[in-house]
Amino acid sequence: MEKKRVFSGIQPTGQIHLGNYLGAVKNWVDSQDEYENIFCVVNSHAITTTQNPKELREKTYELAGMLLACGIDMKKSNLFIQSEIDEHPALAWVFDCNISMGEMSRMTQFKDKSLKNPKNVNVGLFNYPVLMAADILLYQADGVPVGEDQKQHLELARNIAQRFNRDFGECFKIPEPMIPKIGARVMGLDEPANKMSKSFNGANHAIFLLDTPDEIMRKFKKATTDSQNSIVFDQKRAGLYNLLNIYEIFTHKDRRKIEDEFEGKGYGVFKTMVAEVVIEALRPIREKYEKLRSQKGYIEEVLNEGANKVRPIAKATYKKAKEFVGLV
Ligand code: TYM
């Protein structure tokens, strides 16, 4: 039987954090054998916010290196840079001409991002979800493994595909969101009401995959919890719940067992133990990245190979879409 195809992407806008890892990248790595995999460093999405060109170029390669260090295996997966394949923005334009302003105006991430950065509310930022739909639909993906914050964007991609197929002819697969049961929304350690994010500046907000063991320990020790003293899974206690979820994912223990383990223990011991499992889980990634970072030639090779392998799929889909709308 043919394997189902998954497509997903990540922006090279800052260091990859525990939210990106648990919500998306870890799942890409863990299910590589099960699917045909296409993963993309979405640098064209990154320029919807202001970027320094030299830094963007560097961050793009760094992120690709990080994904390899996390365990993306080129024998099982294709990894490429979005801007290397011209069909992404080209298909997005075809979609643009078939989406109403009203539908686009409902995208909540656009509203959030515009409020955060009122000086640079550009057309690309508004259009961001359309380019994302093009990324996915070009490759006829069956599934899209992402964190919970991408749910609305995926819904839009599905709507775009369904409408196109209805109005012009069968052209696109309708992709299913693949959102993990735990880890889909990792919260900031300092402010558990907000999701962990690359753009938050607080020193204790996010755990980055390249943080040293000391930094990880310090951040977990300072994590915001509450003044109660039982360590139990209770969604209403957001800070504690977030830490417990992180512990649960890395230890694979069930919830009852975790609660038993921490019965009668205080936050000090608990936070140290969470930090320790995270330090151990991230150690091999950091070590592998240290070896890979100097091998820019190898990373370039991997990315070129990835782009060359997936380009024919993108070209075939775009050609079909052009024919359907009468552009050829
Ligand atoms: P980006 O770079 O913001 O995030 C990459 C992935 O990390 C997930 N994520 C989280 N998961 C759990 N908890 C968090 N705190 C957290 N923060 C981020 C995101 O859900 C995402 O899966 N729009 C995408 C990039 C993109 C894309 C695509 C994804 C462009 N085209 C096509 C899938 C398919 C994004 O913002 O990524």
Residues whose N, C-alpha, C, O or C-beta is under 5 A from the ligand:
A	BS01	TYM	F7 S8 G9 I10 Q11 G19 N20 G23 A24 V42 H45 M132 D135 I136 P145 V146 G147 E148 D149 Q150 G183 A184 R185 V186 K195 M196
